[in-house]
Structure formats: C-alpha cells, structure tokens
Amino acid sequence: MRIRLGIDLDGVVANFIDGWMMRYNMDFGTKLTEEQVYHWDAASDLTHFDDMSDFWQWAGASGNGPTVFRNLAPYPGALNTLDELATCHDIVILTMKPDWASRDTFSWIADNRIPTREVHLITKKWKIDCDIYLDDSPFVLPELVANRPDSIVCRYVRPWNEPVEGAVDVHDWDEFLALVCRENGDRDCAERH
C-alpha cells in the first residue's frame, strides 16, 4: 500500500547548519562548527548579528546571489533512502522557507534529484495530510502531534530538539526506513533494515 510521507528538508534531508556556517566562516573569517549548535536559533548566539532578522537578511544574500539554501549538502543516507521509499510510497516535501528562498529550494530539490511530485513551502505543515511525518523542528513537531492524531509523527533527533510526547524518535535514515517498512507491513523490507 502506498503511503504519504511528509518529509522536512532542512535539518532532515539538507544540512542547513553546516551550510550557513560554511558561508558565514568564509564571509567573516570565523571557525564555527556544527558541534556548537544546541538550540533552534543558535545563529543568534554564534554570529555577530544583533538578531535573527539580521541573520536571515544575510542568509538571503539580499538578492545579490544564491541564498544559503542553494548549496546545502544532503545528510548521509537521505537521498538513497528517499529513492528507496519513493519506489513504494509518495514523498511529500514539507518545508518552512522565507519567500526569497523558494527559487533556490526548488533548484536544490532538482539538483539533488529528490523523488517527489509534491512540494509545499508552508509554516503549518499539519495542514498537509500525510500518513507519516519526519521533522526536526521543536515548533512543528508538537503541532503535528496535536493536529494529526491518526498519523505517525517522527522526531528526527537533533541537539536543537527535545522529545515530544506522541512523537517517535528517529536517529538516522536507516531507522526511518525500517519504521516505514514496519508500519506498512512489509516484512522483507523491515528485516533488511
């Protein structure tokens, strides 16, 4: 049975932290690393910007080039797992982005050959009906649990999020693949993973 998988991009498929840090380090001669990130808006603590709106203005390149969303590296295992899942299920991309990031987001999806026919740039991800969701946002996860009680909500465990009652913790793409296989009743798939 085909099921709808609501997949977040940044922090789940694409390594946003590493991406903005590499650009920031190049622009400002710093040596920030991912290990320094322990909460959602860590950029406000780690950069020279006065607030997150200044950070986002810089991240958007103010219209003078690609945004930080254009050249992010995919997390290990993400692309292969999405390809495998797409053979039997529908991949639905659910991502929160500023308006200025839409062009680079769609280019990134195309360049990385994300196997989807459905992309939503949306804040209220729970408005898009999916059977299983995978997200890392400490704000989105409780909304998904509250508004989609018949769906499985998976928290991709990251330093910037805490356990959410009602959400299933997932630590890597292999674990997510095995969960989808189990939930879909695919014994062969579940045994392989």
Secondary structure, DSSP 8 states (H G I E B T S, - for coil): ---EEEE--BTTTB-HHHHHHHHHHHHH-----GGG--STTTHHHHSS-SSHHHHHHHHTGGGSS--TTTT--B-TTHHHHHHHHHTTSEEEEEE---GGGHHHHHHHHHHTT---SEEEE-S-GGGS--SEEEE--TTHHHHHHHH-TTSEEEEE--TT----TT-EEE-SHHHHHHHHHHHTT-HHHHHH-
